[in-house]
Amino acid sequence: MRFGLLGPVEVWRGGQSLDIGPPKRRALLTRLLEESGRSVSAERLRHDLWPQAKGNPGSLSSVHAHISRLRSALESGRGEGEAGRLLVRTTAGYVLTAPRDSFDSTRFATGLRHARQAEGAGSTTSARQTVEDALALWRGSALQDAVRYPFAVAEARRLDGLRHQAEELRAHLLLADGEPETAALAAEALVEAAPLREASWAILMRALYASGRAAEALRQYECFRIALAEDLGVDPGPGLRELHLAILRHDADALHLPRTRTVPSAATSAAPGAGTELLPLVGRTAQSDRVATLMREPRETRDGPAEPCCQGKPAVAGADSWRKPPPGLAAPASGPPACTAAGRWTTFRAAATDPRSGCSPN
């Protein structure tokens, strides 16, 4: 017998799905499965599943009635008056004696662990197949029949976190297998689902760079940096900042990209604004570092503090909804580009290194 928690609760016997019954009984089964072989008292079940009926003696009768019908569904071959073998009553309450490896959630976690081990051993093909098989076990949201009950919140959050980690591993393996475009699409979905998770943004930036879209990778970093600054008042972590600098320097070794991929050149990876000549960054480490610093930190002007150089502003109504370029520097014809996550945008202009842009060191 197998049990499914990665979606609507399911029970399979010999490949056939069993009819568990109405929603309350399905939530009851989820509660018993969550305890993984530990007894749950009838009073605890009543409190978790009928919280509004506290103090009502009839609610305990409902618990026993649902337990009886659930046992009949799970052990249809049990004789009348015969003690339950799967759903057992003890002095402490009720216990579902199903082994953990019969749960799809356990098989998923085991598959994720094996995929990580294979990836660590350098077997990316095996790791990718293993993690994709594990992700295929999902049929919906975790503990779907019990999401409105407080008892399910912590376990559902744990399983959702593992699922996100598995999706990140899959995107990483896609990139390692030389499929950066597919990896970028997977990473975009990840940052939409968890917009504050740096690991997902790192995969997205690396995948975009490997796809020959270095300018877009830099723009996505700016989106994330601005979102953190505005919402939390913090900067990206050291790892993501180092990744950002590696992209600016076109440092393929630091980016850990597959050797079979063609590294984008500075002259072709950025998209200049209309009428703006892009100056290559190759061999300009000091200048690249200076530009990166100016983009992260506010500058002092004669008129007082100024915003970070070339940083975009949130859009507002009117013709001046984004910063006008300095005199002599043409603005991109398409206006400010869109960010991937949370609907934010920033104007990352490829002409940042052009002396006419006003971003050059004083």
N, C-alpha and C positions, 0 to 999 in steps of 0.2 A: 504494500500500500504506500502511495506517495501523497504528499501534501504540498499545496501551493499557496504561498503567501505573497509572491511577487506579482500582485494583481488581485482580482477577486479571489477569495479563498476557495480552493478546489481540493477535492479528494479523488484520487484515481485508484481503482483496484483492477489489476490486470489490463491496464490501458483504457478502462471505461470510467467515465466521470460519474460520481455518485451525486444524488440529489440531497443536498444538505437541508434544504427547507427555507423558511422565510429569513429576512435580514437579521432579526434578533438572534436566531440560532446560528447564523453564520458569524456574527460578532462573538457569540459565545465560543464557538470553535476556535476563532482567532485568539481569544483570550487564553484558552487552554493550551494552544500550540505555542503561544508566546512564553509560557512558563517552562517549556521544554522538559517535561518529566517531573516537575515539582507540583505538589498538591496545592490546590486553591480552595479555600473554604467557601461554603455556600454563601456565607455572609459577605465575603469579599466579592464574589461574583455578583451578588445582588447590588452591592455598592457601585461596582464598575459599570454594570449594564442597566440598572434601574435606579439611578441616583435620585430621581424625583420621588421615588417610592419609599424613602427612608422612614422607618417607623411603621410601615404598613406590613402587617404580618402576612398578608396575601402575596407579597412580592417574593418571599422565600418559596412559596408553593410554585410560583412561575419558574423559578430557577430549577427546581426539581423536575418539573414537567418538561422543560426544554432539554434538560440533561437526559431524561428517559428517551425522548424522541431522537435526540442526537445519537445516543447509543444504538438505537434501533437502526438508524441509517448507516452507521459505521460497522455494525456487527449484525448484519441481516441474517446470518446463519445461526445466531445464538438461540438456544432453546429457551422456552418459557421458564422463568425462575432461575435460569442459569446465570451465574455471576459474570459480569463483564470482564473481558480480557484486555481490551484496548482502552476503554474508558472505565476506569476503576474508581470505586468509592473507598476511601480510607478513613481512618479516624480523624485525619486532618482536613478532609474534604474530598475533592475530585482530582484525579490525575489522568492525563492522556499519555499512555506509555509507548508513544511512537519514537523510534530512534531518530536522532538529529539528522542523520544522513538521508532520511526519507523526506526532508524539507527541501524545497527548491531554493530557499534562501541560503541554506548550508552549502548546497552544491554550487551555488553562484559564488559564495565567498571562497570556497575551495578552488574553483576554476580561476578566480582572480589571483589567488596566491600562486597557483601553478604557472599562470601566465607571467607573473612578475619574475618567478624563478627562471623561466625559459628566456625571458628578455635579458636577465642578468647574465645568463650563460652565453649570450650572443645568438640565440636561435630566434630571430625575429619572426620568421614564418610560422614556427610552432606557437610562439607566444601570441601572435595575432589570431591564429585559428582558435586557440584556447580561450582568449578573452572574448572573441565574437560568439563562440558557443555559450559562454557564460551569460553574455548579454541577451542572447536569444531566449533565455529562461523567463525574462520579464514579459508580463502580459498586460501591464498597466501600472498604476502607482502601488507602492508597498502597502500592505495591510488595507487594501482598498475598502473592504467591508466594515472596517472599524475606525476609519479616519476621524469620525466625529466624536470618538470616545477618548478621554484624556489618557487612558492606559496605553493607547497605541502610539502616542506622539513620539516618545523617545526612540522606540524601535524603528518606526517608520523613518525618522530622521537619520538614524544610523544606516539603514539599508539604502536610502536615497544618496547618502554620502558615498557609500561604497560603489553605487552605480555610477556616480559622477567620476570617481577615480578610475573605474573601468573604462569609461568613455574617454577619459584623458589618455589612458594607456593605449587605447586603440588608435587615437589620433596620432600619438607619438610613434606608434609602430607603422602607421600609414606613411608618415614622413620618412621613417628609417627605410621603408621598402621602396622609396622613390616615387611616392604619390602625393606630392605637396599640395596639389589643388584639392584633392579629396580630403586631405588632412586639414586644410584651411576651412573648408566647409564644415567639417566636424567641429573644429575649434570655435568657429563663429557661433554654433549652437550652444557650445559650452559656456562661452562668456555671456550669452544672453540668459542662460539658466542661472549662472552664478557670477554676476558682474564684478564682484569684489575678490574673486579667487585668482591670485597671481599666476598659479601654475597653468591655468587655462589661457591666460593672456600670453604667457611665454610661448606656449605651443602655437598660438595663432600668429604671433610675430615671426617665429622661426619658419612656419609654413608659408606665410606670405613672402618672406625673403627668398626662400627656396623656390618659390613660384615666379621669381623675377619681379616681385612687387615690393621692393624695398621701401619706396616712398609711402606706400599704404601701411606697411609694418610700422614705420615711424609715426605715421598719423594715428594709428591705433594706440600706440604707447601714449601719445599726447592726450587722446580721449580718456584713457585710464588715469593718467596722472592728474588731469584737471578734475575728473570725477572724484578722486580721492581727496584732493585739496579742498574742493567745494563742500563735499558731504561729510568728510571726517577730519579734515585739517591735517592730513599726513601725506607723506610722499611714498612712492613705490619702494619696495624692499631692495636691498643691495643686489640681489640676483637679477631682478628685472632691469635695474639701472645699468648693470654690467652688460646685459643682453642688448639694451638700447645703444650703448656705446659700441658694442661689437658690430651692430648693423651699420652705424655711422661709419665705422672704419672698414667695413666689408671684410671682417675677420671671420672667415669660414671655420677656422679651427675652434674659435671660442663659441661659435654657433652650433658646433657638433652636427654639421650637416653631412649627409652621405657623400662620399667622394665622387660618386657617379653623377652628381648633380652639377650643372653649370652655375657658377657663382655670378650673380648679376653684377654688371659693371656700374660704376657711379654715374657714367654718362647716359646709361639707358634705363636705370632703375627708378629714377625720380621723374615726376611729371612736372615740368616747369609751367609757370603761368604764361598766358598768351603774350608774345613779344619779349619774353625773358630768356636770356641765354643761360643755360645751366652750366656751372663750372664744376668739373670733376673734383671729387674729394680724395682720390687716390694719392697717397703720399703726404697728406695734409693732416697728420694726426693732431698737431697742436691746435690748428684752426678748427678741426672737428670738435675737439674737447671744449674749446671756447664757445662754439655755437651751442653745444649741448648745455653748457653752464648757463648761457644767456636764456635759453629756452626754459630752464627750470627755476631760475631765481629772478626776483624783481630787480630793476635797475634804478639808480638814482639819476635824476635829470636836474637841470637848473630850476625847473618848476616844482621839484619835489619828487616823491616816489612815483615810479611808472610801473605798468604791468610788465610781466616777462616779455622779452623781445619776440615779436612775431607770434604771440599767443592769440588765439581767437577769442571772441566774446560770444556769450549766448545771444542768439538772434532776437531782435526786437523789431517792432513794426517800423516801417519807413525805409527810405532809400539807403540810409547809413546804418543798416542792421549788422554790418561787420566792418572791421577796421579798414580804412582806406590805406592803400599803399603809399609809401613815401613818394615825393615828387620824382618823376623820371622812371618809376618802376610800374609796369603795367600790372593790373589785377587779373587773376584768372577769369576767363570769360564765363565760366560756369558758376562762379560764386563759391561760397564755402562748402567743402565736401562734408559728407555725412559720416558720423562715427558708427561703429558696429553696435555698441551696447548702450542701453538706457536712453536712446534718442538724443545723445549729446553730440556736439560737433565742435571742431576747431579748425582754424585756417592754417594748416601747415604748408607753408610756401616753399617750394624747392629753391627759390631764389634767395634763401636766407643767407647763403654765403656770398651773394653778390654784393660788392662794396656799396652799390647804390641803394641797397635795402635799408641801411641804417643799423644793421645787426653786427657790423664789424667791430672789433675791439676798439676802445678809445685810444 
